[in-house]
Amino acid sequence: MPNMSMTKVPVPEQDPKVRSRNFEEVCLGYTKEQAMEEATRCLNCKNKPCVGGCPVNIHIPEFIAKVAEGDFKAAYEIISDTNALPGVSGRVCPQESQCEKYCVRGVKGEPVAIGRLERFVADWYRQNINEMPAKPESNGIKVAVVGSGPASLTCASDLAKLGYQVTMFEAFHTAGGVLVYGIPEFRLPKAIVANEVEKLTAMGVDLETDMVVGKTYTIDEMFEAGYEAVFVGSGAGLPMFMGIPGETLAGVYSANEYLTRINLMKAYLNTYDTPIKKIKKAAIVGGGNVAMDAARCAMRMGAEHVYVVYRRSEAEMPARKEEVHHAKEEGIEFLLLNNPVKILGDDKGRVRGMECIKMELGEPDASGRRRPVEVPGSEFELEVDAVIMSLGTSPNPLIRSTTPGLDANKKGCLVADEETMATTREGVYAGGDAVTGAATVILAMGAGKKAAAAMHDYLVKKHSK
């Protein structure tokens, strides 16, 4: 009989006062006993609504049934059949708006903790077995994958399993894309990403780092070199700013730069020669997951006060509720219904404060959220020495501007078919943030899977002529 407890088995976490000053992982994960207990809450529904909510179609009830039995190796094999990055998605996927949203147990209580169970299984496998996959027999066909974030890693994995000779081109010195430069260590330990990349290279994927596609090497040159199809998963790394006075002052960062310097360049470790400015009072502008990451990093880097300045209310914040909850626990101060007007500087050109104006919510806008409206005469000054803008990102124009026939929309995102991820250039496919703009890891992974399947179909037809 299923365990009919209305609530999830609680997951152990670091104490907020301790973790707010270290970069170790916040969530400690389930023990074997906790995982097996939580797994018994699954009803193993016949119609499996949870699977329909998963962009990579993990066989959720099947793997949970194996967890309940204590057969964690079998559970891992079921997950990894469709998911190339279980240790990643189990941590950063917004399960509450995907698989867990459709869990039947959530109708009259809390849904099954699918994400926590996926993370447990991935961690158990890595710690106890960690067997590298075998290299499939090659079919001799060369394909290129641009970028090494979640969309590219997934696409490369699926293509490698089919026998393709995959080369992955990464602009940075380390593979992983946003998983290594954007998401902090305390949410996603980089050793987990490195382990997933190691599995890819074991399958024969050739990883070329420090390759800026569009500058070092163009897509046209890839085709000339014998690559028969290309997947572009280069992400959305171009930050947005507000266009207000003072944004060029010293101490103003994009969240992209701030997080990259901390996560990829290890500014939080004294052993690295890539430090970042010591901040006393920081204002993070925005309300998404990236804003939460930047705020929580600033606190861990030693800031005395960290403010999240957001123009709407908490109900409209796009960040995961769990991330907002963790940020509050760690002492982050939320200044909701406020918006920056200008950034103030001292006589040396450094940030000394930020002028804000209070907002109130009006009628819903095109996004469906209530539009924030300024309250006249409500301006006030916030004393800060750093401002971190977390207003979203768009794709870098380098690839589209150097690839004839590759169309983009008004926001600079590559135009791709929703089902096949085929672009307007024959043989070129794209997915992830390069197509959608900044979105979630799991949606990018789903796009990578679709693209790999379509590229395989394209190449099979090409070689059968």
C-alpha positions as CSV (number, residue, x, y, z in Angstrom):
1,M,0.0,0.0,0.0
2,P,1.2,3.5,-0.8
3,N,2.4,5.8,2.0
4,M,-0.5,8.3,2.3
5,S,1.3,11.0,4.2
6,M,0.1,14.4,3.0
7,T,3.5,16.0,3.1
8,K,6.9,15.3,1.6
9,V,9.7,13.8,3.7
10,P,11.7,16.9,4.8
11,V,15.1,17.3,3.2
12,P,18.1,18.2,5.4
13,E,19.6,21.6,4.8
14,Q,22.5,23.7,6.1
15,D,21.5,26.1,8.9
16,P,20.8,29.6,7.3
17,K,23.2,31.5,9.5
18,V,26.0,29.1,8.7
19,R,25.4,28.7,5.0
20,S,25.0,32.4,4.3
21,R,28.7,32.7,4.7
22,N,29.9,29.7,2.8
23,F,29.6,28.3,-0.7
24,E,28.9,24.7,0.3
25,E,25.7,23.1,-1.0
26,V,22.6,24.3,0.9
27,C,20.5,21.2,0.4
28,L,22.2,18.1,1.9
29,G,19.9,15.6,0.1
30,Y,18.0,12.6,1.2
31,T,19.5,9.7,3.1
32,K,18.8,6.2,1.7
33,E,16.0,5.7,4.3
34,Q,14.4,9.1,3.6
35,A,14.4,8.5,-0.2
36,M,12.8,5.1,0.2
37,E,10.1,6.5,2.5
38,E,9.3,9.4,0.1
39,A,9.2,7.0,-2.8
40,T,6.4,5.0,-1.2
41,R,4.2,8.1,-1.5
42,C,4.0,7.5,-5.3
43,L,0.7,6.0,-6.4
44,N,2.2,4.7,-9.7
45,C,-0.7,6.2,-11.7
46,K,-1.6,4.4,-14.9
47,N,-1.8,7.6,-17.0
48,K,1.4,9.1,-15.5
49,P,0.6,12.8,-15.6
50,C,4.0,13.6,-14.1
51,V,5.8,12.3,-17.2
52,G,3.7,14.6,-19.4
53,G,5.0,17.5,-17.3
54,C,8.7,16.6,-17.9
55,P,10.4,18.2,-20.9
56,V,12.7,15.2,-21.3
57,N,10.0,12.5,-20.5
58,I,11.7,10.7,-17.7
59,H,9.9,7.5,-16.7
60,I,9.1,8.9,-13.3
61,P,6.8,6.3,-11.7
62,E,9.1,3.5,-12.9
63,F,12.3,5.0,-11.4
64,I,10.5,5.9,-8.1
65,A,9.2,2.3,-7.8
66,K,12.8,1.1,-8.0
67,V,13.8,3.6,-5.3
68,A,11.1,2.3,-3.0
69,E,12.5,-1.2,-3.5
70,G,16.0,0.0,-2.7
71,D,17.3,-0.8,-6.2
72,F,19.0,2.5,-6.9
73,K,21.1,1.3,-9.7
74,A,18.0,0.3,-11.7
75,A,16.5,3.7,-10.8
76,Y,19.5,5.4,-12.3
77,E,19.4,3.4,-15.5
78,I,15.7,4.3,-16.0
79,I,16.4,8.0,-15.4
80,S,19.5,8.1,-17.6
81,D,17.7,6.4,-20.5
82,T,16.1,9.8,-21.3
83,N,18.0,12.3,-19.1
84,A,21.7,13.0,-19.8
85,L,22.1,15.2,-16.7
86,P,20.1,13.8,-13.7
87,G,22.5,15.2,-11.1
88,V,21.9,18.6,-12.6
89,S,18.2,18.6,-13.2
90,G,17.5,17.0,-9.8
91,R,18.9,20.2,-8.3
92,V,17.9,23.1,-10.5
93,C,14.8,22.0,-12.4
94,P,11.7,23.9,-11.3
95,Q,9.8,20.7,-10.6
96,E,7.0,22.6,-8.9
97,S,5.9,24.0,-12.3
98,Q,6.7,20.8,-14.3
99,C,6.4,17.2,-13.2
100,E,5.3,17.8,-9.5
101,K,2.7,20.3,-10.8
102,Y,0.8,17.3,-12.3
103,C,1.4,14.8,-9.5
104,V,-2.0,13.4,-8.3
105,R,-0.7,13.5,-4.7
106,G,-0.6,17.3,-5.0
107,V,-4.4,17.6,-5.3
108,K,-5.0,17.0,-1.6
109,G,-1.5,17.5,-0.2
110,E,2.1,17.9,-1.3
111,P,3.2,16.2,-4.5
112,V,5.8,13.5,-4.4
113,A,9.3,15.0,-4.1
114,I,10.3,13.9,-7.6
115,G,13.2,16.3,-7.9
116,R,14.7,15.3,-4.5
117,L,14.4,11.6,-5.5
118,E,16.1,12.2,-8.9
119,R,18.9,14.0,-7.1
120,F,19.3,11.2,-4.6
121,V,19.5,8.6,-7.3
122,A,22.1,10.5,-9.3
123,D,24.2,11.2,-6.2
124,W,24.0,7.6,-5.1
125,Y,25.2,6.4,-8.5
126,R,28.0,8.8,-8.7
127,Q,29.2,8.0,-5.1
128,N,28.8,4.2,-5.3
129,I,29.3,3.2,-9.0
130,N,30.1,6.1,-11.3
131,E,30.7,3.8,-14.2
132,M,31.6,5.7,-17.4
133,P,29.4,4.8,-20.4
134,A,31.0,2.7,-23.2
135,K,31.9,4.4,-26.5
136,P,29.3,3.5,-29.1
137,E,30.4,2.2,-32.5
138,S,31.0,5.1,-34.8
139,N,28.9,5.6,-38.0
140,G,31.6,7.9,-39.4
141,I,29.4,11.0,-39.7
142,K,30.7,14.2,-38.2
143,V,28.4,16.7,-36.4
144,A,29.2,19.9,-34.5
145,V,27.7,21.2,-31.3
146,V,28.2,24.9,-30.5
147,G,28.3,25.6,-26.7
148,S,28.4,23.2,-23.8
149,G,25.4,24.2,-21.7
150,P,22.4,22.0,-20.9
151,A,20.9,22.0,-24.4
152,S,24.3,21.2,-26.0
153,L,25.3,18.5,-23.5
154,T,21.9,16.8,-24.0
155,C,22.1,17.0,-27.8
156,A,25.7,15.8,-27.9
157,S,24.9,12.9,-25.6
158,D,21.9,11.7,-27.7
159,L,23.9,12.0,-30.9
160,A,26.9,10.2,-29.5
161,K,24.7,7.3,-28.4
162,L,23.6,7.0,-32.0
163,G,27.2,6.7,-33.2
164,Y,27.9,10.1,-34.5
165,Q,31.3,11.7,-34.2
166,V,30.4,14.7,-32.1
167,T,32.7,17.7,-31.6
168,M,31.6,20.3,-29.0
169,F,32.9,23.9,-29.3
170,E,33.0,25.9,-26.1
171,A,34.0,29.6,-25.9
172,F,35.2,29.4,-22.3
173,H,38.1,27.3,-20.9
174,T,35.7,25.0,-19.1
175,A,32.7,23.0,-20.4
176,G,29.2,23.4,-18.8
177,G,27.9,26.7,-20.0
178,V,25.5,28.4,-17.6
179,L,25.8,25.4,-15.3
180,V,29.3,26.5,-14.5
181,Y,29.3,30.3,-15.0
182,G,25.8,31.1,-13.9
183,I,24.5,28.8,-11.2
184,P,26.4,29.1,-7.9
185,E,28.3,26.3,-6.2
186,F,25.9,26.2,-3.3
187,R,23.0,25.3,-5.6
188,L,25.0,23.1,-8.1
189,P,28.4,21.9,-7.2
190,K,30.7,22.1,-10.2
191,A,32.1,18.6,-9.6
192,I,28.7,17.3,-10.6
193,V,28.8,19.1,-13.9
194,A,32.4,18.0,-14.5
195,N,31.3,14.4,-13.9
196,E,28.5,14.7,-16.5
197,V,31.0,16.2,-19.1
198,E,33.4,13.3,-18.3
199,K,30.6,10.8,-19.3
200,L,30.3,12.6,-22.6
201,T,34.0,12.4,-23.4
202,A,33.9,8.7,-22.5
203,M,31.3,8.2,-25.2
204,G,33.7,9.8,-27.7
205,V,32.6,13.4,-27.8
206,D,35.5,15.6,-28.6
207,L,35.5,18.8,-26.5
208,E,37.2,21.9,-28.0
209,T,37.4,24.8,-25.4
210,D,38.4,28.4,-26.0
211,M,36.6,28.3,-29.4
212,V,34.5,31.4,-30.0
213,V,32.2,30.3,-32.8
214,G,31.7,33.2,-35.2
215,K,35.2,34.5,-34.5
216,T,37.7,31.6,-34.0
217,Y,35.7,29.3,-36.2
218,T,32.5,29.9,-38.2
219,I,29.6,27.6,-39.0
220,D,30.4,27.9,-42.7
221,E,34.0,26.7,-41.9
222,M,32.5,23.7,-40.0
223,F,30.6,22.5,-43.0
224,E,33.7,23.0,-45.2
225,A,35.6,20.8,-42.7
226,G,33.2,17.9,-43.2
227,Y,30.7,18.4,-40.4
228,E,27.3,17.5,-41.9
229,A,25.0,19.1,-39.3
230,V,25.4,21.7,-36.6
231,F,23.6,22.3,-33.3
232,V,23.7,25.8,-31.9
233,G,23.2,25.9,-28.1
234,S,25.3,29.0,-27.4
235,G,22.9,30.4,-24.7
236,A,21.9,33.9,-24.0
237,G,24.9,35.7,-22.4
238,L,24.2,39.3,-23.4
239,P,23.0,41.2,-20.4
240,M,20.3,43.8,-20.3
241,F,20.5,47.2,-18.5
242,M,17.8,49.8,-17.6
243,G,19.3,52.7,-19.5
244,I,19.2,54.9,-16.4
245,P,21.8,57.5,-15.3
246,G,24.8,56.2,-13.5
247,E,24.9,52.7,-15.0
248,T,28.6,53.3,-16.1
249,L,29.8,54.0,-12.5
250,A,32.4,51.7,-11.0
251,G,30.5,49.2,-8.8
252,V,27.7,48.5,-11.3
253,Y,27.6,45.0,-12.6
254,S,25.4,42.8,-14.8
255,A,24.4,39.7,-12.8
256,N,26.0,37.8,-15.7
257,E,29.4,39.3,-15.1
258,Y,29.1,39.2,-11.3
259,L,28.2,35.5,-11.2
260,T,30.7,34.5,-13.9
261,R,33.5,36.1,-11.8
262,I,32.4,34.3,-8.7
263,N,31.4,30.9,-10.2
264,L,33.7,30.4,-13.2
265,M,36.7,32.5,-12.0
266,K,36.4,31.4,-8.4
267,A,36.5,34.9,-6.8
268,Y,35.2,33.3,-3.6
269,L,38.4,31.4,-3.2
270,N,41.6,33.1,-1.9
271,T,43.7,30.6,-3.9
272,Y,42.6,32.2,-7.2
273,D,44.1,35.4,-8.6
274,T,40.7,36.7,-9.9
275,P,39.2,38.6,-7.0
276,I,36.2,40.8,-7.1
277,K,35.4,44.1,-5.3
278,K,34.5,43.7,-1.6
279,I,30.9,45.0,-1.2
280,K,29.4,46.3,2.0
281,K,25.9,47.1,0.8
282,A,24.5,45.7,-2.5
283,A,21.3,46.3,-4.4
284,I,20.3,43.5,-6.8
285,V,17.7,44.8,-9.4
286,G,15.3,42.1,-10.6
287,G,13.1,39.2,-9.3
288,G,14.2,36.1,-11.1
289,N,16.3,33.1,-10.2
290,V,19.5,34.9,-11.4
291,A,18.7,37.8,-9.1
292,M,18.4,35.4,-6.1
293,D,21.7,33.8,-7.1
294,A,23.4,37.2,-7.3
295,A,21.9,38.3,-4.0
296,R,22.9,35.1,-2.2
297,C,26.4,35.2,-3.6
298,A,26.8,38.9,-2.5
299,M,25.9,37.8,1.1
300,R,28.4,34.9,1.0
301,M,31.1,37.3,-0.3
302,G,30.8,39.3,2.9
303,A,28.2,42.0,2.2
304,E,26.6,43.4,5.4
305,H,23.3,44.3,3.7
306,V,21.9,42.8,0.5
307,Y,18.7,44.3,-1.0
308,V,16.6,42.8,-3.8
309,V,14.9,45.7,-5.5
310,Y,11.9,44.5,-7.6
311,R,9.2,46.7,-9.2
312,R,6.3,44.2,-8.6
313,S,5.1,42.3,-5.6
314,E,6.3,38.9,-4.4
315,A,3.4,37.2,-6.1
316,E,4.7,38.3,-9.5
317,M,8.3,37.3,-8.9
318,P,9.4,34.8,-11.5
319,A,12.0,33.2,-9.1
320,R,11.3,29.8,-7.7
321,K,9.6,30.0,-4.3
322,E,12.3,27.8,-2.8
323,E,15.0,30.3,-3.9
324,V,13.1,33.2,-2.5
325,H,12.5,31.3,0.8
326,H,16.2,30.4,1.0
327,A,17.2,34.1,0.3
328,K,15.0,35.4,3.1
329,E,16.3,32.8,5.5
330,E,19.8,34.0,4.7
331,G,19.0,37.6,5.6
332,I,18.4,39.1,2.1
333,E,16.2,42.1,2.4
334,F,13.4,42.4,-0.2
335,L,12.3,45.9,-1.3
336,L,9.3,45.1,-3.3
337,L,7.2,47.5,-5.4
338,N,10.3,49.7,-5.9
339,N,12.2,50.6,-9.0
340,P,15.5,52.4,-9.6
341,V,15.5,55.8,-11.2
342,K,19.2,56.6,-11.1
343,I,22.5,55.3,-9.7
344,L,24.4,57.9,-7.6
345,G,28.2,58.3,-7.6
346,D,30.9,59.9,-5.6
347,D,33.6,62.3,-6.8
348,K,35.7,59.3,-7.8
349,G,33.1,57.8,-10.1
350,R,32.1,55.0,-7.7
351,V,28.6,53.9,-6.6
352,R,27.5,55.6,-3.4
353,G,23.7,55.0,-3.6
354,M,20.6,54.4,-5.8
355,E,17.6,56.6,-6.1
356,C,14.4,54.6,-6.3
357,I,10.7,55.3,-6.7
358,K,7.8,53.4,-5.1
359,M,5.4,51.5,-7.4
360,E,1.9,50.3,-7.3
361,L,0.2,47.6,-9.4
362,G,-2.2,48.6,-12.1
363,E,-3.9,46.5,-14.8
364,P,-2.3,43.3,-16.2
365,D,0.2,43.8,-19.1
366,A,1.0,41.5,-22.0
367,S,2.7,39.1,-19.7
368,G,-0.5,38.6,-17.7
369,R,1.2,40.2,-14.6
370,R,-0.2,43.5,-13.2
371,R,1.7,46.4,-14.6
372,P,3.7,48.5,-12.1
373,V,3.0,52.2,-12.0
374,E,5.1,54.9,-10.4
375,V,3.8,56.6,-7.3
376,P,4.5,60.3,-7.9
377,G,6.7,62.0,-5.3
378,S,7.7,58.8,-3.6
379,E,11.4,58.9,-4.5
380,F,13.9,57.8,-1.9
381,E,17.7,57.1,-1.7
382,L,19.1,53.7,-0.9
383,E,22.7,53.7,0.4
384,V,24.7,51.1,-1.5
385,D,28.2,50.7,-2.9
386,A,27.3,48.2,-5.6
387,V,24.4,47.6,-8.0
388,I,23.9,44.3,-9.7
389,M,21.5,44.4,-12.7
390,S,19.5,41.2,-13.1
391,L,17.0,42.1,-15.8
392,G,17.4,39.2,-18.2
393,T,19.7,38.3,-21.1
394,S,19.6,37.9,-24.8
395,P,21.7,35.8,-27.2
396,N,25.1,37.2,-28.4
397,P,24.7,38.3,-32.0
398,L,28.1,36.9,-33.1
399,I,26.9,33.6,-34.5
400,R,23.8,34.9,-36.4
401,S,25.8,37.9,-37.8
402,T,28.5,35.5,-39.2
403,T,26.2,32.8,-40.6
404,P,24.3,33.6,-43.8
405,G,20.8,32.3,-43.9
406,L,20.4,32.1,-40.1
407,D,17.4,34.2,-39.1
408,A,16.7,35.7,-35.7
409,N,13.6,37.4,-34.3
410,K,13.3,41.0,-32.9
411,K,14.9,39.9,-29.6
412,G,17.9,38.4,-31.3
413,C,16.9,34.8,-30.7
414,L,17.5,32.3,-33.4
415,V,14.3,31.3,-35.3
416,A,13.8,27.5,-35.0
417,D,10.9,25.1,-35.5
418,E,9.3,24.2,-32.2
419,E,9.3,20.4,-32.8
420,T,12.5,19.8,-34.8
421,M,14.6,22.8,-33.7
422,A,15.6,23.3,-37.4
423,T,16.7,26.8,-38.1
424,T,16.3,28.7,-41.4
425,R,19.7,27.4,-42.6
426,E,19.7,23.8,-43.8
427,G,21.6,21.5,-41.6
428,V,21.7,23.9,-38.7
429,Y,19.6,23.3,-35.6
430,A,19.3,25.4,-32.4
431,G,17.8,25.2,-29.0
432,G,18.0,26.4,-25.4
433,D,18.4,30.1,-24.5
434,A,19.8,30.9,-28.0
435,V,16.2,30.3,-29.2
436,T,14.0,31.1,-26.2
437,G,16.0,33.7,-24.5
438,A,16.8,33.1,-20.8
439,A,14.7,30.1,-19.6
440,T,15.2,27.0,-17.5
441,V,17.8,24.2,-17.7
442,I,15.2,21.5,-18.2
443,L,13.6,23.3,-21.2
444,A,17.0,23.7,-22.8
445,M,17.6,20.0,-22.2
446,G,14.2,19.2,-23.9
447,A,15.2,21.3,-26.9
448,G,18.5,19.4,-27.1
449,K,16.7,16.1,-27.2
450,K,14.3,17.3,-29.9
451,A,17.2,18.6,-32.0
452,A,19.2,15.4,-31.7
453,A,16.3,13.3,-32.9
454,A,15.6,15.7,-35.9
455,M,19.3,15.8,-36.8
456,H,19.4,12.0,-36.8
457,D,16.4,11.9,-39.1
458,Y,17.9,14.6,-41.4
459,L,21.2,12.7,-41.7
460,V,19.6,9.3,-42.2
461,K,17.6,10.7,-45.1
462,K,20.7,12.5,-46.5
463,H,22.7,9.3,-46.5
464,S,20.0,7.1,-47.9
465,K,19.8,9.1,-51.1
